[in-house]
Amino acid sequence: MAMVDAARAAGVRKFVFSGVIHPSISAMVNHRAKVPVAEALYTSGMAFTVLQPAAFMQNIERTWDEIVAHGRLAMPYSASSKMCWVDYRDVAAAASSRLLLLQGARRSSVGSHSSWRMAMPLPAVS
C-alpha cells in the first residue's frame, strides 16, 4: 500500500490506522477497502495499531430531525441485526494513547502491533 510504504520511507516509526469493525465482511465495500492497509502494516516493520471502531455515533446527527419526527432510528440493516456505536472522540483518544504507548515499543520481525475493537453494546430492546 502506498500510504504504508510512504510512511516507512519517511522514517515513520509509529503508525495508528483507523480501520473498521468487521473488515472481513466482503459485501461491505467500505470495510473491505481497509483490509490491504492493515495487511501492509503487518510486514512494514513499523510499530503499529489497527483500531477497529464500530459505527460513529455522530452519524446519527445527519438524520436527527427525522428520528425525532418519526420516533425511530431507521437503519439499512435487518431489525434483528445487533448494532453498536462509538463516539469518534473516543477513537481519537485511543489513537493518541496508542501513539504514546508505541513510543517505547520494541520492534520484532513483524513489528510491535495490536488491534483494538471499539464498540459499545446497546441494551436489549423489547
C-alpha positions as CSV (number, residue, x, y, z in Angstrom):
1,M,0.0,0.0,0.0
2,A,1.3,3.4,-1.0
3,M,0.4,5.0,2.3
4,V,2.3,2.5,4.4
5,D,5.3,2.5,2.0
6,A,5.4,6.3,2.1
7,A,5.3,6.3,5.9
8,R,8.1,3.7,6.1
9,A,10.2,5.6,3.5
10,A,9.7,8.9,5.5
11,G,11.1,7.1,8.7
12,V,7.8,6.9,10.5
13,R,8.2,4.5,13.4
14,K,4.7,4.5,14.9
15,F,1.5,4.1,12.8
16,V,-2.1,4.1,14.1
17,F,-4.6,3.2,11.5
18,S,-8.3,3.7,11.9
19,G,-9.8,0.6,10.3
20,V,-13.3,-0.6,10.7
21,I,-15.1,-3.2,12.8
22,H,-15.7,-6.5,10.9
23,P,-13.4,-5.7,8.0
24,S,-13.8,-9.3,6.7
25,I,-17.4,-8.7,5.6
26,S,-16.7,-8.5,1.9
27,A,-20.2,-7.3,1.0
28,M,-19.4,-4.0,2.7
29,V,-17.0,-2.3,0.2
30,N,-16.1,0.4,2.6
31,H,-15.0,-2.2,5.1
32,R,-13.2,-4.4,2.6
33,A,-11.2,-1.4,1.3
34,K,-9.3,-1.0,4.6
35,V,-8.0,-4.6,4.7
36,P,-5.0,-4.1,2.4
37,V,-3.7,-1.2,4.5
38,A,-3.9,-3.3,7.7
39,E,-2.2,-6.2,5.9
40,A,0.6,-3.9,4.7
41,L,1.2,-2.8,8.3
42,Y,2.0,-6.4,9.4
43,T,5.0,-6.6,7.1
44,S,6.0,-2.9,7.4
45,G,8.5,-3.3,10.3
46,M,6.9,-0.3,12.0
47,A,5.3,-0.4,15.4
48,F,1.5,-0.1,14.7
49,T,-2.0,-0.3,16.0
50,V,-5.1,-1.0,13.9
51,L,-8.2,0.4,15.5
52,Q,-11.5,-1.2,14.5
53,P,-14.2,1.2,15.5
54,A,-17.9,0.5,15.2
55,A,-20.4,2.9,13.7
56,F,-19.8,6.5,14.8
57,M,-22.5,8.0,17.0
58,Q,-22.0,11.3,15.2
59,N,-23.6,9.7,12.1
60,I,-26.9,10.0,13.8
61,E,-26.7,13.8,13.7
62,R,-27.4,13.8,10.0
63,T,-30.9,12.3,10.5
64,W,-31.6,13.5,14.0
65,D,-34.6,15.7,12.9
66,E,-36.2,12.7,11.1
67,I,-35.6,10.4,14.1
68,V,-37.3,12.9,16.4
69,A,-40.2,13.5,13.9
70,H,-40.9,9.8,13.4
71,G,-39.8,8.4,16.7
72,R,-37.5,5.8,15.2
73,L,-34.0,5.3,14.0
74,A,-34.1,3.7,10.6
75,M,-31.0,1.8,9.5
76,P,-30.2,-0.1,6.3
77,Y,-29.9,-3.4,8.2
78,S,-32.3,-6.1,9.4
79,A,-34.3,-5.2,12.5
80,S,-32.7,-8.3,14.2
81,S,-29.1,-7.1,13.5
82,K,-27.1,-6.2,16.5
83,M,-25.6,-2.7,16.3
84,C,-23.0,-0.9,18.4
85,W,-21.8,2.7,18.3
86,V,-18.7,4.6,19.3
87,D,-18.0,8.3,19.7
88,Y,-15.3,9.4,17.3
89,R,-13.7,11.4,20.1
90,D,-13.2,8.1,21.9
91,V,-11.5,6.7,18.8
92,A,-9.2,9.8,18.7
93,A,-8.3,9.4,22.4
94,A,-7.5,5.7,21.8
95,A,-5.3,6.6,18.8
96,S,-3.4,9.2,20.7
97,S,-2.9,6.9,23.7
98,R,-1.6,4.2,21.4
99,L,0.9,6.6,19.8
100,L,2.2,7.5,23.2
101,L,2.4,3.8,24.2
102,L,4.1,2.8,21.0
103,Q,6.8,5.4,21.7
104,G,8.6,2.8,23.8
105,A,7.6,-0.2,21.8
106,R,10.3,-2.6,20.6
107,R,10.1,-4.0,17.1
108,S,10.1,-7.7,16.3
109,S,10.3,-9.2,12.9
110,V,6.7,-8.3,12.2
111,G,6.7,-5.1,14.3
112,S,5.0,-4.3,17.6
113,H,1.4,-4.3,16.9
114,S,-2.1,-4.5,18.3
115,S,-5.7,-4.4,17.2
116,W,-8.5,-2.8,19.2
117,R,-12.2,-3.4,18.6
118,M,-14.0,-0.3,19.7
119,A,-17.7,-0.8,20.3
120,M,-20.3,-0.2,23.0
121,P,-23.1,-2.8,23.0
122,L,-26.6,-1.4,23.0
123,P,-29.1,-2.5,25.7
124,A,-31.6,-5.1,24.7
125,V,-34.9,-3.5,23.4
126,S,-38.1,-5.4,24.0
